[in-house]
Amino acid sequence: MQDRMIYILIPIYNEASNIPNLYSELENVLPSETLFFVFSDDGSSDDSKRLLTEYFKNKQYVILGDGKNYGPGNAFNVGFEWILNHSKNINDIVATLEADCTSDITLLPKMITINRLGYSLVLASVYAQGGGFDNTSFFRKLLSSFANLFFRFAFDIKILTLSSFYRIYSVSLLRLIKNNNENIIKEKGFICMLEILIKAIKQKANVIEVPMVLHSNKRVGKSKMKIFKTSMAYLKFIVKAKMLNRN
């Protein structure tokens, strides 16, 4: 069996301005580990793919995508499927994070260590004690806090942070989710993070949160999340989920 692999899965959508900084943060991360970078491009129309090829040419990497824009959920699903088809070691893990450098890379070694203690899903959490927001508007923090509180109540989830991209998954957990669902992720939009979290909890995943400060000032350009569109997607997801539970 080959050495344990850590797959770094990053959805990409018009992130050309962030890729140089992203590479700088990832260039020497986890030097003692075997890494494979999986970039799932969601139809970027800028120089993202060219810059990824230029900066990561000396790393193990792949760029996925058919050139069309579907949403981050599809990008994650394509990435997860590719990883499950290529993973050869039951101890492989997947680290997912944002391309805009708002994920605190310094937490990655700690999150991987915690995963190896037996936690199949490790979440970076702005709401855990010690976490928080840096340079984020009051309205956005209020909306995020309300949404997390509402969905924790609606789905009886004890996790504090439901929508963060920054996570560590055991490949074995992803295989369980895949084997017991039609798709690893079905939702196309940002609701995908809540969807896969619910599926992981149903598979009795050992979940733990690690406090993280979100540094929005590290992002070049604006967030890709459209607040109204995302809010409507969350409401539709609740209605659909509750109807399925009744059936």
Secondary structure as GFF3:
##gff-version 3
##sequence-region A 1 247
A	DSSP	beta_strand	6	12	.	.	.	ID=ss1
A	DSSP	alpha_helix	19	26	.	.	.	ID=ss2
A	DSSP	beta_strand	35	41	.	.	.	ID=ss3
A	DSSP	alpha_helix	48	55	.	.	.	ID=ss4
A	DSSP	beta_strand	61	64	.	.	.	ID=ss5
A	DSSP	alpha_helix	72	86	.	.	.	ID=ss6
A	DSSP	beta_strand	93	96	.	.	.	ID=ss7
A	DSSP	three_ten_helix	105	107	.	.	.	ID=ss8
A	DSSP	alpha_helix	108	115	.	.	.	ID=ss9
A	DSSP	beta_strand	121	125	.	.	.	ID=ss10
A	DSSP	beta_strand	132	134	.	.	.	ID=ss11
A	DSSP	alpha_helix	138	155	.	.	.	ID=ss12
A	DSSP	beta_strand	167	170	.	.	.	ID=ss13
A	DSSP	alpha_helix	171	179	.	.	.	ID=ss14
A	DSSP	alpha_helix	192	202	.	.	.	ID=ss15
A	DSSP	beta_strand	207	211	.	.	.	ID=ss16
A	DSSP	beta_strand	213	215	.	.	.	ID=ss17
A	DSSP	three_ten_helix	216	218	.	.	.	ID=ss18
A	DSSP	alpha_helix	227	246	.	.	.	ID=ss19
###
